[in-house]
């Protein structure tokens, strides 16, 4: 995919995930930067990402599962 290495895909995936989480955090009530950051940190860490993957794994296509397998870091 995109001709990138597995570690590059993992790096890119982490960035995309972080942008999505931050967008969702900003949908809530207005707050200070530190509070936004603390809420986002609950979802932007290895354990939270692993939990999310476990929750959605059964609905992934074989192709998506292969991308996940290659991009895991």
NORNOR-V759592 format. One line per field, one symbol per residue. ss: DSSP state (H for helix, E for strand, - for the rest). phi: phi as a letter, one per 40 degrees, with the letter a starting at -180 (. if undefined). psi: psi as a letter, one per 20 degrees, with the letter a starting at -180 (. if undefined). A space follows every 10 residues. Layout:
ss->???
phi->???
psi->???
This chain:
ss->-----HHHHH HHHHHHHHHH HHHHHH---- --HHHHHHHH H----HHHHH HHHHHHHHH- -HHHHHHHHH H--
phi->.ggccccccc cccccccccc cccccccccc acdccdcccc ccbbadcccc cccccbdcbc ccccccccdc ccb
psi->pjkqrghhgg gggggggggg ghgghiiaqq rqghggghgh hhimrgghhg ggghhihiiq rhgghggggh iq.
